[in-house]
Amino acid sequence: MRIAPLATLIIVLFVSTGCSLLPGQEDETKGWSAQRFYNAAKTAMSEGNYDKAVEYFEGLEARYPFGQYALQSQLEVAYAYYKDGKPEAAIAAANRFIKLNPRNPHVDYAYYLKGIVNFNRNLSFINRFVPTDTSQRDAGAALSSFKDFAELVRRYPESIYAEDARLRMIHLRNNVAMHELQVARYYMKRGAWLAAANRANTVIRKYQRTPAVKPALEMLVIAYDKLGLVELSNDAVRVLALNEKKGAFDIPQTEEEKSLIESAWDYFQLDQN
């Protein structure tokens, strides 16, 4: 069926207007100043109406693309997307702010927000209020979060967000190590001793100075014993005993933090091995 030229024109006009108002619908923001847009967006944020906040922030930037309010809106909209449960949009908005404003005094917050978004990714409503073992979730978001926080600390070591980022990096590295340990335990339960030993060795080699190392060594002793590798099993026993005697498994947080930051680049390579 052919569409008449007039009908075609109407369709094209409708599509091209996108989010334009419907006939008879008034634009509530008509005549608004940049400050009024911004204040309305902040009010919507405080009320938990994040969709509306995004609408106002983006409307402000579209209508007043230059000036302090537009600049602030670019950053605020990233947080609004995060609070609205849209991590991809939040990270895209933060990246846009970083790209457009690399020397802005608040660009450290954009890096920090990216880390926070990935840190909390895949947390359900229940997970936020009921303690769960986060090491059992996919480690991909944890790796991304670690990289975001490490980039913040590298670029802006004196940032007000740097100390919190360092503490979260310690938590994330420990968490990824425990994730590897969970996989090793899975293999142990199924009698896949070689696979379990390989995973335990991964923890010992790549995640030194984490709480996962001691149980990984204990697991290695059992796995080697089950494989009939008596000499390797005895070696693991000796290493375990030596480290316990030296107190190597009791890691002061300040030393752990220093070691963690120094090894950040090596950590970035983990998923490439």
SULMOTA-V702835 format. One record per residue. N is the residue number from 0. RES is the residue in three letters. BURIAL is + if it has 16 or more other ideal C-beta (glycine too) atoms within 10 Angstrom, else -. Layout:
BEGIN
n:N res:RES burial:BURIAL
n:N res:RES burial:BURIAL
END
This chain:
BEGIN
n:0 res:MET burial:-
n:1 res:ARG burial:-
n:2 res:ILE burial:-
n:3 res:ALA burial:-
n:4 res:PRO burial:-
n:5 res:LEU burial:-
n:6 res:ALA burial:-
n:7 res:THR burial:-
n:8 res:LEU burial:-
n:9 res:ILE burial:-
n:10 res:ILE burial:-
n:11 res:VAL burial:-
n:12 res:LEU burial:-
n:13 res:PHE burial:-
n:14 res:VAL burial:-
n:15 res:SER burial:-
n:16 res:THR burial:-
n:17 res:GLY burial:-
n:18 res:CYS burial:-
n:19 res:SER burial:-
n:20 res:LEU burial:-
n:21 res:LEU burial:-
n:22 res:PRO burial:-
n:23 res:GLY burial:-
n:24 res:GLN burial:-
n:25 res:GLU burial:-
n:26 res:ASP burial:-
n:27 res:GLU burial:-
n:28 res:THR burial:-
n:29 res:LYS burial:-
n:30 res:GLY burial:-
n:31 res:TRP burial:+
n:32 res:SER burial:-
n:33 res:ALA burial:+
n:34 res:GLN burial:-
n:35 res:ARG burial:-
n:36 res:PHE burial:+
n:37 res:TYR burial:+
n:38 res:ASN burial:-
n:39 res:ALA burial:+
n:40 res:ALA burial:+
n:41 res:LYS burial:+
n:42 res:THR burial:-
n:43 res:ALA burial:+
n:44 res:MET burial:+
n:45 res:SER burial:-
n:46 res:GLU burial:-
n:47 res:GLY burial:-
n:48 res:ASN burial:+
n:49 res:TYR burial:+
n:50 res:ASP burial:-
n:51 res:LYS burial:+
n:52 res:ALA burial:+
n:53 res:VAL burial:+
n:54 res:GLU burial:+
n:55 res:TYR burial:+
n:56 res:PHE burial:+
n:57 res:GLU burial:+
n:58 res:GLY burial:+
n:59 res:LEU burial:+
n:60 res:GLU burial:+
n:61 res:ALA burial:-
n:62 res:ARG burial:-
n:63 res:TYR burial:+
n:64 res:PRO burial:-
n:65 res:PHE burial:-
n:66 res:GLY burial:-
n:67 res:GLN burial:-
n:68 res:TYR burial:+
n:69 res:ALA burial:+
n:70 res:LEU burial:+
n:71 res:GLN burial:+
n:72 res:SER burial:+
n:73 res:GLN burial:+
n:74 res:LEU burial:+
n:75 res:GLU burial:+
n:76 res:VAL burial:+
n:77 res:ALA burial:+
n:78 res:TYR burial:+
n:79 res:ALA burial:+
n:80 res:TYR burial:+
n:81 res:TYR burial:+
n:82 res:LYS burial:-
n:83 res:ASP burial:+
n:84 res:GLY burial:-
n:85 res:LYS burial:+
n:86 res:PRO burial:+
n:87 res:GLU burial:-
n:88 res:ALA burial:+
n:89 res:ALA burial:+
n:90 res:ILE burial:+
n:91 res:ALA burial:-
n:92 res:ALA burial:+
n:93 res:ALA burial:+
n:94 res:ASN burial:-
n:95 res:ARG burial:-
n:96 res:PHE burial:+
n:97 res:ILE burial:+
n:98 res:LYS burial:-
n:99 res:LEU burial:-
n:100 res:ASN burial:-
n:101 res:PRO burial:-
n:102 res:ARG burial:-
n:103 res:ASN burial:+
n:104 res:PRO burial:-
n:105 res:HIS burial:-
n:106 res:VAL burial:+
n:107 res:ASP burial:+
n:108 res:TYR burial:+
n:109 res:ALA burial:+
n:110 res:TYR burial:+
n:111 res:TYR burial:+
n:112 res:LEU burial:+
n:113 res:LYS burial:+
n:114 res:GLY burial:+
n:115 res:ILE burial:+
n:116 res:VAL burial:+
n:117 res:ASN burial:+
n:118 res:PHE burial:+
n:119 res:ASN burial:-
n:120 res:ARG burial:+
n:121 res:ASN burial:-
n:122 res:LEU burial:-
n:123 res:SER burial:-
n:124 res:PHE burial:-
n:125 res:ILE burial:-
n:126 res:ASN burial:-
n:127 res:ARG burial:-
n:128 res:PHE burial:-
n:129 res:VAL burial:-
n:130 res:PRO burial:-
n:131 res:THR burial:-
n:132 res:ASP burial:-
n:133 res:THR burial:+
n:134 res:SER burial:+
n:135 res:GLN burial:-
n:136 res:ARG burial:+
n:137 res:ASP burial:-
n:138 res:ALA burial:+
n:139 res:GLY burial:-
n:140 res:ALA burial:+
n:141 res:ALA burial:+
n:142 res:LEU burial:+
n:143 res:SER burial:+
n:144 res:SER burial:+
n:145 res:PHE burial:+
n:146 res:LYS burial:+
n:147 res:ASP burial:+
n:148 res:PHE burial:+
n:149 res:ALA burial:+
n:150 res:GLU burial:+
n:151 res:LEU burial:+
n:152 res:VAL burial:+
n:153 res:ARG burial:-
n:154 res:ARG burial:-
n:155 res:TYR burial:+
n:156 res:PRO burial:-
n:157 res:GLU burial:-
n:158 res:SER burial:+
n:159 res:ILE burial:-
n:160 res:TYR burial:+
n:161 res:ALA burial:+
n:162 res:GLU burial:-
n:163 res:ASP burial:-
n:164 res:ALA burial:+
n:165 res:ARG burial:+
n:166 res:LEU burial:-
n:167 res:ARG burial:+
n:168 res:MET burial:+
n:169 res:ILE burial:+
n:170 res:HIS burial:-
n:171 res:LEU burial:+
n:172 res:ARG burial:+
n:173 res:ASN burial:+
n:174 res:ASN burial:+
n:175 res:VAL burial:+
n:176 res:ALA burial:+
n:177 res:MET burial:+
n:178 res:HIS burial:+
n:179 res:GLU burial:+
n:180 res:LEU burial:+
n:181 res:GLN burial:+
n:182 res:VAL burial:+
n:183 res:ALA burial:+
n:184 res:ARG burial:-
n:185 res:TYR burial:-
n:186 res:TYR burial:+
n:187 res:MET burial:+
n:188 res:LYS burial:-
n:189 res:ARG burial:-
n:190 res:GLY burial:-
n:191 res:ALA burial:-
n:192 res:TRP burial:+
n:193 res:LEU burial:-
n:194 res:ALA burial:+
n:195 res:ALA burial:+
n:196 res:ALA burial:+
n:197 res:ASN burial:-
n:198 res:ARG burial:+
n:199 res:ALA burial:+
n:200 res:ASN burial:+
n:201 res:THR burial:+
n:202 res:VAL burial:+
n:203 res:ILE burial:+
n:204 res:ARG burial:-
n:205 res:LYS burial:+
n:206 res:TYR burial:+
n:207 res:GLN burial:-
n:208 res:ARG burial:+
n:209 res:THR burial:+
n:210 res:PRO burial:-
n:211 res:ALA burial:+
n:212 res:VAL burial:+
n:213 res:LYS burial:+
n:214 res:PRO burial:+
n:215 res:ALA burial:+
n:216 res:LEU burial:+
n:217 res:GLU burial:-
n:218 res:MET burial:+
n:219 res:LEU burial:+
n:220 res:VAL burial:+
n:221 res:ILE burial:+
n:222 res:ALA burial:+
n:223 res:TYR burial:+
n:224 res:ASP burial:+
n:225 res:LYS burial:-
n:226 res:LEU burial:-
n:227 res:GLY burial:-
n:228 res:LEU burial:+
n:229 res:VAL burial:-
n:230 res:GLU burial:-
n:231 res:LEU burial:+
n:232 res:SER burial:+
n:233 res:ASN burial:-
n:234 res:ASP burial:-
n:235 res:ALA burial:+
n:236 res:VAL burial:+
n:237 res:ARG burial:-
n:238 res:VAL burial:-
n:239 res:LEU burial:+
n:240 res:ALA burial:-
n:241 res:LEU burial:-
n:242 res:ASN burial:-
n:243 res:GLU burial:-
n:244 res:LYS burial:-
n:245 res:LYS burial:-
n:246 res:GLY burial:-
n:247 res:ALA burial:-
n:248 res:PHE burial:-
n:249 res:ASP burial:-
n:250 res:ILE burial:+
n:251 res:PRO burial:-
n:252 res:GLN burial:-
n:253 res:THR burial:-
n:254 res:GLU burial:-
n:255 res:GLU burial:+
n:256 res:GLU burial:+
n:257 res:LYS burial:-
n:258 res:SER burial:-
n:259 res:LEU burial:+
n:260 res:ILE burial:+
n:261 res:GLU burial:-
n:262 res:SER burial:-
n:263 res:ALA burial:+
n:264 res:TRP burial:-
n:265 res:ASP burial:-
n:266 res:TYR burial:+
n:267 res:PHE burial:-
n:268 res:GLN burial:-
n:269 res:LEU burial:+
n:270 res:ASP burial:-
n:271 res:GLN burial:-
n:272 res:ASN burial:-
END
